[in-house]
Amino acid sequence: MDKLKVPKRIVHQIIQYFIDHLPEESCGILAGQNDNVTNNIPITNQAHSPVRYYMEPIELFKALEFIDEEQLTLLAIYHSHPNGPGWPSETDIKEFLCPGVATIIGFTDNGEWHIKAFIIRGEKFEEIDFEIIKDS
């Protein structure tokens, strides 16, 4: 995967979710087909921490079950870094268990939220295109 296409309304949902859960990191998953995101599924951060997230297991299970039932693909796992950085942390890389699935990081810069997408491979990551598209 070298690109994610995300409808503008989903980007707004994610950013609002980040804001609503400050000062904690917040998290969720994105599903769709090919590189096109169609579903945003926020998941509770069971860690309730400003520097770490742990997806609530039952919510995650139900989300993955929904993706399977709807014949969608898990495209990305997202979470916020309320205090930076704008890239995957060492912990994000070390704990990542989904090869081929994008990692999306939300972060602030001068009070404005930004989102970047990455692919993690082993101990390295590379940024991929996060394309905001018109709502369909």
TIVO-2410 file (N, C-alpha, C; in nm, 3 decimals):
# residues 136
REC num residu      c1      c2      c3 atome chaine
REC   1      M   0.086  -0.118   0.000     N      A
REC   1      M   0.000   0.000   0.000    CA      A
REC   1      M   0.090   0.124   0.000     C      A
REC   2      D   0.061   0.213  -0.093     N      A
REC   2      D   0.139   0.337  -0.097    CA      A
REC   2      D   0.051   0.461  -0.088     C      A
REC   3      K  -0.081   0.439  -0.070     N      A
REC   3      K  -0.173   0.552  -0.062    CA      A
REC   3      K  -0.300   0.509   0.010     C      A
REC   4      L  -0.358   0.604   0.082     N      A
REC   4      L  -0.491   0.586   0.141    CA      A
REC   4      L  -0.578   0.700   0.093     C      A
REC   5      K  -0.698   0.669   0.045     N      A
REC   5      K  -0.795   0.771   0.003    CA      A
REC   5      K  -0.904   0.773   0.109     C      A
REC   6      V  -0.918   0.888   0.175     N      A
REC   6      V  -1.010   0.900   0.288    CA      A
REC   6      V  -1.108   1.014   0.263     C      A
REC   7      P  -1.240   0.984   0.269     N      A
REC   7      P  -1.339   1.091   0.251    CA      A
REC   7      P  -1.323   1.200   0.357     C      A
REC   8      K  -1.348   1.322   0.314     N      A
REC   8      K  -1.333   1.439   0.402    CA      A
REC   8      K  -1.415   1.424   0.531     C      A
REC   9      R  -1.537   1.370   0.522     N      A
REC   9      R  -1.622   1.356   0.641    CA      A
REC   9      R  -1.557   1.261   0.743     C      A
REC  10      I  -1.488   1.158   0.696     N      A
REC  10      I  -1.421   1.065   0.788    CA      A
REC  10      I  -1.301   1.132   0.852     C      A
REC  11      V  -1.228   1.212   0.777     N      A
REC  11      V  -1.115   1.288   0.835    CA      A
REC  11      V  -1.167   1.379   0.945     C      A
REC  12      H  -1.279   1.447   0.921     N      A
REC  12      H  -1.338   1.534   1.023    CA      A
REC  12      H  -1.383   1.454   1.146     C      A
REC  13      Q  -1.440   1.336   1.125     N      A
REC  13      Q  -1.481   1.250   1.236    CA      A
REC  13      Q  -1.361   1.212   1.323     C      A
REC  14      I  -1.253   1.174   1.258     N      A
REC  14      I  -1.132   1.132   1.331    CA      A
REC  14      I  -1.076   1.248   1.412     C      A
REC  15      I  -1.062   1.364   1.350     N      A
REC  15      I  -1.007   1.479   1.421    CA      A
REC  15      I  -1.096   1.518   1.538     C      A
REC  16      Q  -1.227   1.515   1.519     N      A
REC  16      Q  -1.318   1.547   1.630    CA      A
REC  16      Q  -1.303   1.445   1.742     C      A
REC  17      Y  -1.285   1.320   1.707     N      A
REC  17      Y  -1.265   1.214   1.806    CA      A
REC  17      Y  -1.137   1.241   1.886     C      A
REC  18      F  -1.030   1.282   1.816     N      A
REC  18      F  -0.906   1.317   1.884    CA      A
REC  18      F  -0.930   1.430   1.984     C      A
REC  19      I  -0.998   1.534   1.940     N      A
REC  19      I  -1.024   1.651   2.024    CA      A
REC  19      I  -1.110   1.614   2.145     C      A
REC  20      D  -1.214   1.535   2.121     N      A
REC  20      D  -1.307   1.496   2.227    CA      A
REC  20      D  -1.242   1.413   2.337     C      A
REC  21      H  -1.130   1.348   2.307     N      A
REC  21      H  -1.068   1.259   2.405    CA      A
REC  21      H  -0.937   1.314   2.464     C      A
REC  22      L  -0.908   1.440   2.435     N      A
REC  22      L  -0.789   1.502   2.496    CA      A
REC  22      L  -0.805   1.503   2.647     C      A
REC  23      P  -0.702   1.486   2.725     N      A
REC  23      P  -0.561   1.482   2.684    CA      A
REC  23      P  -0.512   1.341   2.649     C      A
REC  24      E  -0.602   1.243   2.645     N      A
REC  24      E  -0.561   1.105   2.616    CA      A
REC  24      E  -0.537   1.085   2.468     C      A
REC  25      E  -0.453   0.984   2.437     N      A
REC  25      E  -0.446   0.935   2.300    CA      A
REC  25      E  -0.580   0.870   2.271     C      A
REC  26      S  -0.625   0.880   2.147     N      A
REC  26      S  -0.746   0.810   2.107    CA      A
REC  26      S  -0.712   0.725   1.985     C      A
REC  27      C  -0.796   0.624   1.959     N      A
REC  27      C  -0.759   0.527   1.857    CA      A
REC  27      C  -0.882   0.470   1.786     C      A
REC  28      G  -0.856   0.404   1.675     N      A
REC  28      G  -0.962   0.341   1.599    CA      A
REC  28      G  -0.905   0.274   1.476     C      A
REC  29      I  -0.996   0.223   1.392     N      A
REC  29      I  -0.954   0.157   1.270    CA      A
REC  29      I  -1.035   0.208   1.152     C      A
REC  30      L  -0.975   0.194   1.034     N      A
REC  30      L  -1.041   0.233   0.910    CA      A
REC  30      L  -1.049   0.111   0.819     C      A
REC  31      A  -1.164   0.096   0.754     N      A
REC  31      A  -1.184  -0.018   0.665    CA      A
REC  31      A  -1.236   0.031   0.531     C      A
REC  32      G  -1.226  -0.053   0.432     N      A
REC  32      G  -1.275  -0.022   0.299    CA      A
REC  32      G  -1.230  -0.128   0.203     C      A
REC  33      Q  -1.212  -0.086   0.078     N      A
REC  33      Q  -1.166  -0.177  -0.025    CA      A
REC  33      Q  -1.059  -0.109  -0.107     C      A
REC  34      N  -0.962  -0.190  -0.150     N      A
REC  34      N  -0.845  -0.137  -0.220    CA      A
REC  34      N  -0.782  -0.031  -0.131     C      A
REC  35      D  -0.761   0.089  -0.178     N      A
REC  35      D  -0.702   0.194  -0.095    CA      A
REC  35      D  -0.807   0.295  -0.051     C      A
REC  36      N  -0.934   0.264  -0.071     N      A
REC  36      N  -1.044   0.357  -0.044    CA      A
REC  36      N  -1.112   0.328   0.089     C      A
REC  37      V  -1.101   0.421   0.182     N      A
REC  37      V  -1.163   0.407   0.313    CA      A
REC  37      V  -1.312   0.438   0.302     C      A
REC  38      T  -1.394   0.350   0.359     N      A
REC  38      T  -1.539   0.372   0.362    CA      A
REC  38      T  -1.596   0.372   0.503     C      A
REC  39      N  -1.521   0.315   0.599     N      A
REC  39      N  -1.572   0.303   0.735    CA      A
REC  39      N  -1.468   0.345   0.838     C      A
REC  40      N  -1.513   0.428   0.931     N      A
REC  40      N  -1.433   0.471   1.046    CA      A
REC  40      N  -1.494   0.406   1.169     C      A
REC  41      I  -1.412   0.333   1.245     N      A
REC  41      I  -1.462   0.267   1.365    CA      A
REC  41      I  -1.374   0.310   1.484     C      A
REC  42      P  -1.418   0.413   1.558     N      A
REC  42      P  -1.343   0.454   1.678    CA      A
REC  42      P  -1.349   0.343   1.783     C      A
REC  43      I  -1.241   0.329   1.856     N      A
REC  43      I  -1.233   0.226   1.960    CA      A
REC  43      I  -1.176   0.292   2.086     C      A
REC  44      T  -1.233   0.258   2.199     N      A
REC  44      T  -1.190   0.314   2.327    CA      A
REC  44      T  -1.044   0.281   2.356     C      A
REC  45      N  -0.971   0.382   2.401     N      A
REC  45      N  -0.834   0.360   2.450    CA      A
REC  45      N  -0.843   0.311   2.593     C      A
REC  46      Q  -0.827   0.183   2.612     N      A
REC  46      Q  -0.839   0.123   2.745    CA      A
REC  46      Q  -0.729   0.171   2.839     C      A
REC  47      A  -0.617   0.220   2.785     N      A
REC  47      A  -0.507   0.268   2.869    CA      A
REC  47      A  -0.538   0.405   2.930     C      A
REC  48      H  -0.628   0.481   2.868     N      A
REC  48      H  -0.662   0.616   2.915    CA      A
REC  48      H  -0.536   0.696   2.948     C      A
REC  49      S  -0.445   0.698   2.852     N      A
REC  49      S  -0.315   0.760   2.871    CA      A
REC  49      S  -0.289   0.866   2.764     C      A
REC  50      P  -0.216   0.973   2.799     N      A
REC  50      P  -0.180   1.073   2.698    CA      A
REC  50      P  -0.059   1.031   2.612     C      A
REC  51      V   0.005   0.919   2.646     N      A
REC  51      V   0.124   0.877   2.572    CA      A
REC  51      V   0.120   0.732   2.523     C      A
REC  52      R   0.004   0.667   2.540     N      A
REC  52      R  -0.004   0.526   2.503    CA      A
REC  52      R  -0.149   0.490   2.475     C      A
REC  53      Y  -0.169   0.392   2.388     N      A
REC  53      Y  -0.304   0.345   2.366    CA      A
REC  53      Y  -0.308   0.192   2.366     C      A
REC  54      Y  -0.421   0.140   2.406     N      A
REC  54      Y  -0.448  -0.003   2.403    CA      A
REC  54      Y  -0.596  -0.017   2.369     C      A
REC  55      M  -0.624  -0.068   2.249     N      A
REC  55      M  -0.763  -0.078   2.205    CA      A
REC  55      M  -0.843  -0.175   2.292     C      A
REC  56      E  -0.960  -0.129   2.333     N      A
REC  56      E  -1.049  -0.212   2.416    CA      A
REC  56      E  -1.079  -0.341   2.338     C      A
REC  57      P  -1.044  -0.458   2.393     N      A
REC  57      P  -1.050  -0.584   2.317    CA      A
REC  57      P  -1.187  -0.621   2.261     C      A
REC  58      I  -1.294  -0.605   2.337     N      A
REC  58      I  -1.426  -0.644   2.288    CA      A
REC  58      I  -1.468  -0.552   2.172     C      A
REC  59      E  -1.444  -0.422   2.186     N      A
REC  59      E  -1.477  -0.330   2.078    CA      A
REC  59      E  -1.396  -0.363   1.952     C      A
REC  60      L  -1.268  -0.394   1.970     N      A
REC  60      L  -1.184  -0.429   1.856    CA      A
REC  60      L  -1.234  -0.557   1.790     C      A
REC  61      F  -1.268  -0.656   1.870     N      A
REC  61      F  -1.321  -0.781   1.816    CA      A
REC  61      F  -1.447  -0.756   1.733     C      A
REC  62      K  -1.540  -0.677   1.788     N      A
REC  62      K  -1.665  -0.647   1.718    CA      A
REC  62      K  -1.639  -0.570   1.588     C      A
REC  63      A  -1.543  -0.479   1.591     N      A
REC  63      A  -1.508  -0.403   1.472    CA      A
REC  63      A  -1.452  -0.495   1.364     C      A
REC  64      L  -1.363  -0.585   1.402     N      A
REC  64      L  -1.304  -0.677   1.305    CA      A
REC  64      L  -1.409  -0.775   1.252     C      A
REC  65      E  -1.501  -0.814   1.338     N      A
REC  65      E  -1.611  -0.901   1.296    CA      A
REC  65      E  -1.698  -0.829   1.193     C      A
REC  66      F  -1.729  -0.701   1.217     N      A
REC  66      F  -1.807  -0.620   1.123    CA      A
REC  66      F  -1.735  -0.611   0.988     C      A
REC  67      I  -1.605  -0.586   0.991     N      A
REC  67      I  -1.527  -0.576   0.868    CA      A
REC  67      I  -1.535  -0.706   0.790     C      A
REC  68      D  -1.524  -0.818   0.859     N      A
REC  68      D  -1.532  -0.949   0.795    CA      A
REC  68      D  -1.672  -0.973   0.736     C      A
REC  69      E  -1.775  -0.944   0.815     N      A
REC  69      E  -1.913  -0.966   0.769    CA      A
REC  69      E  -1.947  -0.880   0.647     C      A
REC  70      E  -1.894  -0.759   0.641     N      A
REC  70      E  -1.922  -0.668   0.531    CA      A
REC  70      E  -1.827  -0.688   0.413     C      A
REC  71      Q  -1.738  -0.786   0.426     N      A
REC  71      Q  -1.639  -0.818   0.322    CA      A
REC  71      Q  -1.552  -0.696   0.288     C      A
REC  72      L  -1.513  -0.626   0.393     N      A
REC  72      L  -1.423  -0.513   0.379    CA      A
REC  72      L  -1.282  -0.558   0.416     C      A
REC  73      T  -1.188  -0.466   0.404     N      A
REC  73      T  -1.049  -0.491   0.440    CA      A
REC  73      T  -1.007  -0.391   0.547     C      A
REC  74      L  -0.934  -0.438   0.647     N      A
REC  74      L  -0.874  -0.347   0.744    CA      A
REC  74      L  -0.763  -0.272   0.672     C      A
REC  75      L  -0.779  -0.141   0.657     N      A
REC  75      L  -0.682  -0.060   0.583    CA      A
REC  75      L  -0.585   0.015   0.674     C      A
REC  76      A  -0.633   0.058   0.791     N      A
REC  76      A  -0.547   0.140   0.876    CA      A
REC  76      A  -0.588   0.132   1.022     C      A
REC  77      I  -0.489   0.150   1.106     N      A
REC  77      I  -0.508   0.167   1.250    CA      A
REC  77      I  -0.464   0.310   1.279     C      A
REC  78      Y  -0.549   0.384   1.349     N      A
REC  78      Y  -0.512   0.522   1.377    CA      A
REC  78      Y  -0.508   0.550   1.527     C      A
REC  79      H  -0.426   0.647   1.561     N      A
REC  79      H  -0.425   0.699   1.698    CA      A
REC  79      H  -0.364   0.838   1.699     C      A
REC  80      S  -0.390   0.909   1.807     N      A
REC  80      S  -0.340   1.045   1.818    CA      A
REC  80      S  -0.213   1.049   1.903     C      A
REC  81      H  -0.133   1.148   1.874     N      A
REC  81      H  -0.018   1.184   1.957    CA      A
REC  81      H  -0.046   1.327   2.002     C      A
REC  82      P  -0.121   1.345   2.111     N      A
REC  82      P  -0.160   1.480   2.153    CA      A
REC  82      P  -0.043   1.576   2.172     C      A
REC  83      N   0.073   1.521   2.208     N      A
REC  83      N   0.191   1.605   2.230    CA      A
REC  83      N   0.303   1.572   2.133     C      A
REC  84      G   0.268   1.514   2.017     N      A
REC  84      G   0.369   1.476   1.918    CA      A
REC  84      G   0.431   1.343   1.952     C      A
REC  85      P   0.514   1.291   1.868     N      A
REC  85      P   0.557   1.344   1.740    CA      A
REC  85      P   0.458   1.310   1.629     C      A
REC  86      G   0.485   1.360   1.509     N      A
REC  86      G   0.400   1.337   1.393    CA      A
REC  86      G   0.441   1.215   1.313     C      A
REC  87      W   0.497   1.117   1.380     N      A
REC  87      W   0.539   0.992   1.316    CA      A
REC  87      W   0.530   0.881   1.420     C      A
REC  88      P   0.538   0.754   1.379     N      A
REC  88      P   0.528   0.645   1.475    CA      A
REC  88      P   0.641   0.650   1.579     C      A
REC  89      S   0.603   0.630   1.704     N      A
REC  89      S   0.702   0.626   1.812    CA      A
REC  89      S   0.771   0.489   1.814     C      A
REC  90      E   0.875   0.477   1.894     N      A
REC  90      E   0.942   0.348   1.909    CA      A
REC  90      E   0.844   0.242   1.958     C      A
REC  91      T   0.756   0.280   2.051     N      A
REC  91      T   0.655   0.188   2.102    CA      A
REC  91      T   0.558   0.148   1.991     C      A
REC  92      D   0.514   0.244   1.910     N      A
REC  92      D   0.424   0.213   1.799    CA      A
REC  92      D   0.486   0.109   1.707     C      A
REC  93      I   0.613   0.126   1.677     N      A
REC  93      I   0.683   0.035   1.586    CA      A
REC  93      I   0.700  -0.102   1.651     C      A
REC  94      K   0.744  -0.103   1.776     N      A
REC  94      K   0.770  -0.229   1.846    CA      A
REC  94      K   0.644  -0.313   1.864     C      A
REC  95      E   0.529  -0.247   1.888     N      A
REC  95      E   0.406  -0.319   1.917    CA      A
REC  95      E   0.317  -0.342   1.795     C      A
REC  96      F   0.361  -0.298   1.677     N      A
REC  96      F   0.279  -0.310   1.557    CA      A
REC  96      F   0.274  -0.455   1.511     C      A
REC  97      L   0.152  -0.505   1.490     N      A
REC  97      L   0.134  -0.647   1.457    CA      A
REC  97      L   0.056  -0.673   1.328     C      A
REC  98      C   0.040  -0.573   1.243     N      A
REC  98      C  -0.046  -0.588   1.124    CA      A
REC  98      C   0.028  -0.550   0.996     C      A
REC  99      P   0.113  -0.637   0.944     N      A
REC  99      P   0.185  -0.606   0.821    CA      A
REC  99      P   0.088  -0.572   0.707     C      A
REC 100      G   0.123  -0.469   0.630     N      A
REC 100      G   0.040  -0.428   0.518    CA      A
REC 100      G  -0.072  -0.333   0.552     C      A
REC 101      V  -0.095  -0.311   0.682     N      A
REC 101      V  -0.199  -0.219   0.728    CA      A
REC 101      V  -0.131  -0.086   0.762     C      A
REC 102      A  -0.191   0.023   0.717     N      A
REC 102      A  -0.131   0.155   0.743    CA      A
REC 102      A  -0.147   0.195   0.890     C      A
REC 103      T  -0.054   0.275   0.936     N      A
REC 103      T  -0.061   0.338   1.067    CA      A
REC 103      T  -0.085   0.486   1.042     C      A
REC 104      I  -0.189   0.538   1.104     N      A
REC 104      I  -0.219   0.680   1.089    CA      A
REC 104      I  -0.197   0.749   1.222     C      A
REC 105      I  -0.123   0.858   1.218     N      A
REC 105      I  -0.093   0.936   1.339    CA      A
REC 105      I  -0.156   1.074   1.325     C      A
REC 106      G  -0.235   1.113   1.425     N      A
REC 106      G  -0.288   1.248   1.434    CA      A
REC 106      G  -0.207   1.326   1.535     C      A
REC 107      F  -0.168   1.448   1.502     N      A
REC 107      F  -0.084   1.528   1.592    CA      A
REC 107      F  -0.116   1.675   1.571     C      A
REC 108      T  -0.077   1.756   1.667     N      A
REC 108      T  -0.100   1.900   1.655    CA      A
REC 108      T   0.031   1.972   1.625     C      A
REC 109      D   0.016   2.079   1.551     N      A
REC 109      D   0.128   2.168   1.522    CA      A
REC 109      D   0.071   2.309   1.528     C      A
REC 110      N   0.118   2.387   1.624     N      A
REC 110      N   0.065   2.522   1.646    CA      A
REC 110      N  -0.086   2.522   1.666     C      A
REC 111      G  -0.136   2.421   1.739     N      A
REC 111      G  -0.277   2.414   1.772    CA      A
REC 111      G  -0.366   2.358   1.663     C      A
REC 112      E  -0.310   2.321   1.549     N      A
REC 112      E  -0.389   2.267   1.438    CA      A
REC 112      E  -0.360   2.119   1.421     C      A
REC 113      W  -0.467   2.040   1.403     N      A
REC 113      W  -0.450   1.895   1.386    CA      A
REC 113      W  -0.406   1.861   1.245     C      A
REC 114      H  -0.314   1.765   1.237     N      A
REC 114      H  -0.265   1.711   1.110    CA      A
REC 114      H  -0.270   1.560   1.117     C      A
REC 115      I  -0.279   1.497   1.002     N      A
REC 115      I  -0.281   1.352   0.996    CA      A
REC 115      I  -0.181   1.307   0.891     C      A
REC 116      K  -0.101   1.207   0.928     N      A
REC 116      K  -0.007   1.145   0.834    CA      A
REC 116      K  -0.026   0.994   0.839     C      A
REC 117      A   0.002   0.929   0.728     N      A
REC 117      A  -0.010   0.783   0.720    CA      A
REC 117      A   0.127   0.722   0.693     C      A
REC 118      F   0.148   0.605   0.750     N      A
REC 118      F   0.277   0.536   0.739    CA      A
REC 118      F   0.254   0.386   0.719     C      A
REC 119      I   0.354   0.322   0.662     N      A
REC 119      I   0.361   0.176   0.659    CA      A
REC 119      I   0.480   0.140   0.746     C      A
REC 120      I   0.458   0.050   0.839     N      A
REC 120      I   0.566   0.002   0.926    CA      A
REC 120      I   0.613  -0.132   0.873     C      A
REC 121      R   0.744  -0.142   0.852     N      A
REC 121      R   0.806  -0.267   0.807    CA      A
REC 121      R   0.923  -0.297   0.900     C      A
REC 122      G   0.906  -0.399   0.980     N      A
REC 122      G   1.013  -0.433   1.075    CA      A
REC 122      G   1.032  -0.320   1.174     C      A
REC 123      E   1.154  -0.268   1.180     N      A
REC 123      E   1.186  -0.160   1.273    CA      A
REC 123      E   1.186  -0.024   1.206     C      A
REC 124      K   1.138  -0.017   1.082     N      A
REC 124      K   1.139   0.109   1.008    CA      A
REC 124      K   0.997   0.145   0.964     C      A
REC 125      F   0.979   0.271   0.928     N      A
REC 125      F   0.850   0.315   0.875    CA      A
REC 125      F   0.875   0.410   0.759     C      A
REC 126      E   0.776   0.416   0.671     N      A
REC 126      E   0.784   0.513   0.561    CA      A
REC 126      E   0.647   0.577   0.545     C      A
REC 127      E   0.649   0.707   0.518     N      A
REC 127      E   0.524   0.780   0.500    CA      A
REC 127      E   0.462   0.744   0.366     C      A
REC 128      I   0.329   0.729   0.366     N      A
REC 128      I   0.255   0.707   0.243    CA      A
REC 128      I   0.158   0.824   0.223     C      A
REC 129      D   0.104   0.833   0.104     N      A
REC 129      D   0.014   0.943   0.069    CA      A
REC 129      D  -0.120   0.925   0.142     C      A
REC 130      F  -0.163   1.029   0.210     N      A
REC 130      F  -0.293   1.034   0.278    CA      A
REC 130      F  -0.377   1.134   0.201     C      A
REC 131      E  -0.456   1.081   0.108     N      A
REC 131      E  -0.533   1.167   0.018    CA      A
REC 131      E  -0.675   1.188   0.071     C      A
REC 132      I  -0.710   1.313   0.096     N      A
REC 132      I  -0.846   1.347   0.139    CA      A
REC 132      I  -0.930   1.368   0.014     C      A
REC 133      I  -1.037   1.288   0.003     N      A
REC 133      I  -1.121   1.294  -0.117    CA      A
REC 133      I  -1.259   1.349  -0.081     C      A
REC 134      K  -1.332   1.392  -0.184     N      A
REC 134      K  -1.469   1.440  -0.164    CA      A
REC 134      K  -1.555   1.326  -0.115     C      A
REC 135      D  -1.655   1.361  -0.034     N      A
REC 135      D  -1.749   1.261   0.014    CA      A
REC 135      D  -1.833   1.211  -0.102     C      A
REC 136      S  -1.861   1.079  -0.096     N      A
REC 136      S  -1.942   1.023  -0.204    CA      A
REC 136      S  -2.088   1.014  -0.165     C      A
***
